[in-house]
Amino acid sequence: MTSHPFTLAGTRLVALPAGGLYWPDKNLLCVSDLHLGKSERGLRLNTGVLPPYETRDTLDRLEIDLRLTNATTVVCLGDSFDDSMAVSALSSTDKLRITTLQSGRQWIWIEGNHDPGPIDLGGTHLRQFAISPLTFRHIAQPSERGEISGHYHPKAGIRTRSRNLSRPAFLIDSDRVILPAYGTYTGGLRSDNSVLATLMKANAIAVLTGLKTNAIPMPR
């Protein structure tokens, strides 16, 4: 596994290949936009049928990152569920698995625009979370510095000899990090979108996720 270490506001952070962000000095793992229950919501609202394994797949990857980092604090940066009803629709097996992952850890659910946080699954529920010099919130605020956010599901691409390769990506500059969506089937917004191009500084980089990270100048 190849990760991408970098510094934000004087703080050493590590972008992990699966899309999580690790803060070694605080032993903190941050993930964004899990969108658990996306397939159930699509079936319930008749908006499309997806294979019903995305919750299991997302939790599999989260468990691996927790095992690799042994993090004692977990911050979920909002939109942890695809909507508020998806929480109650979780299987008992998935609920037990989340509870097991929480055991022995400080677990923080940040409020997102899809859900207010799963209030029946333990943990702490906050609009944002700050540990100096960093602030964790769902949606980036243009004037902030030392900010960790998600929401936009950023993607970026590189061109190979045979095709254009687009992957979920961290967007990083000297003020902020926007995390990729961690959940399966979450889609994404390309980094050359005007919203992301405006938020990120001219020298921003994109760190593509996958089997290993790949840092490139942020495509605009």
C-alpha positions as CSV (number, residue, x, y, z in Angstrom):
1,M,0.0,0.0,0.0
2,T,1.4,3.4,-1.0
3,S,0.0,6.4,0.8
4,H,0.6,10.1,0.3
5,P,1.9,12.1,3.3
6,F,1.5,15.9,3.3
7,T,1.3,18.9,5.6
8,L,-1.7,21.1,6.3
9,A,-1.5,24.1,8.7
10,G,1.8,22.6,10.1
11,T,0.1,19.2,10.7
12,R,1.3,16.0,9.2
13,L,-1.5,14.0,7.5
14,V,-1.6,11.0,5.3
15,A,-4.0,10.4,2.4
16,L,-4.7,6.6,2.3
17,P,-5.4,4.7,-1.0
18,A,-8.9,3.8,0.0
19,G,-9.9,7.4,0.5
20,G,-9.5,7.8,4.2
21,L,-7.3,10.6,5.8
22,Y,-5.1,9.7,8.7
23,W,-3.7,12.1,11.3
24,P,-0.9,10.2,13.0
25,D,-0.2,12.6,15.9
26,K,-3.9,12.3,17.0
27,N,-4.3,8.7,15.8
28,L,-7.4,9.9,14.0
29,L,-9.0,8.4,10.9
30,C,-11.3,10.6,8.8
31,V,-13.7,9.3,6.1
32,S,-16.3,11.2,4.2
33,D,-19.6,10.4,2.4
34,L,-20.0,6.8,3.2
35,H,-23.6,7.0,1.8
36,L,-24.5,3.7,3.5
37,G,-27.8,2.3,2.3
38,K,-27.6,3.9,-1.2
39,S,-28.9,0.7,-2.9
40,E,-31.8,0.4,-0.4
41,R,-32.7,4.0,-1.0
42,G,-32.7,3.6,-4.8
43,L,-35.0,0.6,-4.5
44,R,-37.3,2.3,-2.0
45,L,-37.7,5.5,-4.1
46,N,-37.6,3.7,-7.5
47,T,-34.6,5.8,-8.7
48,G,-32.5,2.8,-9.8
49,V,-31.5,-0.7,-8.8
50,L,-27.9,-1.2,-7.5
51,P,-26.3,-4.4,-6.3
52,P,-27.2,-4.6,-2.6
53,Y,-23.7,-5.1,-1.3
54,E,-22.4,-1.5,-1.1
55,T,-22.8,-1.2,2.7
56,R,-20.9,-4.4,3.2
57,D,-18.2,-3.3,0.8
58,T,-17.8,0.2,2.3
59,L,-17.6,-1.3,5.8
60,D,-15.0,-3.9,4.6
61,R,-12.7,-1.1,3.4
62,L,-13.3,1.0,6.6
63,E,-12.4,-2.0,8.7
64,I,-9.2,-2.5,6.8
65,D,-8.2,1.1,7.2
66,L,-8.9,0.9,11.0
67,R,-6.8,-2.2,11.2
68,L,-3.9,-0.6,9.3
69,T,-3.9,2.6,11.3
70,N,-5.3,1.3,14.6
71,A,-7.0,4.7,14.9
72,T,-8.6,5.5,18.3
73,T,-10.7,8.4,16.9
74,V,-12.9,8.2,13.8
75,V,-14.5,11.2,12.2
76,C,-17.2,10.6,9.6
77,L,-17.5,13.8,7.6
78,G,-21.2,13.8,6.9
79,D,-23.6,12.0,4.5
80,S,-22.7,8.8,6.3
81,F,-26.1,7.4,5.1
82,D,-27.9,8.1,1.9
83,D,-30.8,9.5,3.8
84,S,-32.2,9.4,7.3
85,M,-34.5,6.4,6.5
86,A,-31.5,4.3,5.4
87,V,-30.3,4.2,9.0
88,S,-33.4,2.3,10.2
89,A,-33.3,0.1,7.0
90,L,-29.8,-1.3,8.0
91,S,-29.7,-5.0,8.6
92,S,-29.0,-6.1,12.1
93,T,-25.8,-7.6,10.9
94,D,-24.6,-4.2,9.5
95,K,-25.7,-2.4,12.7
96,L,-23.8,-4.9,14.8
97,R,-20.7,-4.4,12.6
98,I,-20.8,-0.6,13.0
99,T,-21.1,-1.0,16.7
100,T,-18.2,-3.4,16.7
101,L,-16.1,-0.9,14.8
102,Q,-17.0,1.8,17.3
103,S,-15.9,-0.3,20.3
104,G,-13.0,1.3,22.1
105,R,-12.9,4.3,19.9
106,Q,-14.1,7.9,19.9
107,W,-16.6,8.0,17.0
108,I,-17.8,11.3,15.6
109,W,-20.6,11.7,13.1
110,I,-20.6,15.1,11.4
111,E,-23.9,16.3,10.0
112,G,-24.2,16.2,6.3
113,N,-26.8,17.4,3.7
114,H,-28.2,13.9,3.1
115,D,-28.6,13.0,6.8
116,P,-28.3,14.7,10.2
117,G,-26.2,11.8,11.6
118,P,-27.3,8.4,12.6
119,I,-28.6,9.2,16.1
120,D,-29.4,5.6,17.1
121,L,-26.0,4.1,16.3
122,G,-23.8,5.5,19.1
123,G,-21.0,8.0,18.9
124,T,-21.1,11.8,19.1
125,H,-23.1,13.9,16.7
126,L,-21.7,17.4,15.7
127,R,-22.2,20.0,13.0
128,Q,-18.4,20.3,12.9
129,F,-15.4,19.2,14.9
130,A,-12.3,21.2,15.7
131,I,-8.9,20.1,17.0
132,S,-6.4,23.0,16.6
133,P,-5.2,23.8,14.0
134,L,-7.8,21.7,12.0
135,T,-11.5,21.9,11.5
136,F,-13.6,19.0,10.2
137,R,-16.9,19.9,8.5
138,H,-19.1,18.5,5.7
139,I,-19.0,21.4,3.2
140,A,-16.0,23.6,2.6
141,Q,-16.2,27.3,3.6
142,P,-14.2,29.5,1.2
143,S,-12.6,31.7,3.8
144,E,-11.4,28.9,6.1
145,R,-7.9,27.6,6.6
146,G,-6.8,24.3,8.1
147,E,-10.1,22.8,6.9
148,I,-11.0,19.1,6.2
149,S,-14.3,18.6,4.3
150,G,-16.1,16.3,1.9
151,H,-19.5,16.7,0.2
152,Y,-18.3,17.1,-3.4
153,H,-17.0,13.6,-4.1
154,P,-14.1,15.0,-6.1
155,K,-12.6,12.9,-8.9
156,A,-9.6,13.6,-11.1
157,G,-8.0,11.9,-14.0
158,I,-4.7,11.1,-15.8
159,R,-4.3,10.2,-19.4
160,T,-2.5,6.9,-20.3
161,R,-1.5,5.6,-23.7
162,S,-4.8,3.8,-24.1
163,R,-7.4,5.7,-22.1
164,N,-8.3,8.4,-19.6
165,L,-8.2,7.2,-16.1
166,S,-10.5,9.0,-13.6
167,R,-10.5,8.1,-9.9
168,P,-11.9,9.5,-6.7
169,A,-9.3,12.0,-5.4
170,F,-8.3,14.1,-2.5
171,L,-7.9,17.8,-3.4
172,I,-5.2,19.5,-1.4
173,D,-3.8,23.0,-1.2
174,S,-2.3,25.1,1.6
175,D,-5.7,25.9,3.2
176,R,-7.8,22.8,2.9
177,V,-8.3,19.2,2.0
178,I,-11.5,18.0,0.3
179,L,-11.9,14.2,0.7
180,P,-13.2,11.8,-1.9
181,A,-16.3,9.9,-1.2
182,Y,-15.5,6.7,0.7
183,G,-18.7,4.9,-0.1
184,T,-19.3,2.5,-2.9
185,Y,-21.4,3.7,-5.9
186,T,-21.1,7.3,-4.8
187,G,-20.1,8.8,-8.2
188,G,-18.2,12.1,-8.2
189,L,-17.6,15.6,-9.4
190,R,-14.6,16.2,-11.7
191,S,-11.9,18.5,-10.3
192,D,-12.3,20.9,-13.3
193,N,-15.8,21.8,-12.2
194,S,-16.1,25.5,-11.5
195,V,-17.1,25.0,-7.8
196,L,-14.0,23.0,-7.0
197,A,-11.7,25.2,-9.2
198,T,-12.9,28.2,-7.3
199,L,-12.4,26.6,-3.8
200,M,-8.9,25.3,-4.5
201,K,-5.8,27.4,-5.0
202,A,-3.9,27.5,-8.3
203,N,-1.2,25.2,-7.0
204,A,-3.6,22.5,-5.6
205,I,-2.9,18.9,-6.2
206,A,-5.2,15.9,-6.7
207,V,-4.2,12.6,-5.0
208,L,-5.9,9.8,-6.9
209,T,-7.1,6.8,-4.9
210,G,-6.9,3.1,-5.8
211,L,-4.5,0.3,-5.0
212,K,-2.0,3.1,-4.4
213,T,-2.2,6.9,-4.3
214,N,-1.0,9.0,-7.3
215,A,-0.4,12.7,-6.8
216,I,-0.8,15.1,-9.8
217,P,-1.5,18.8,-10.3
218,M,-5.2,19.3,-9.9
219,P,-6.7,19.1,-13.4
220,R,-8.6,22.3,-14.2
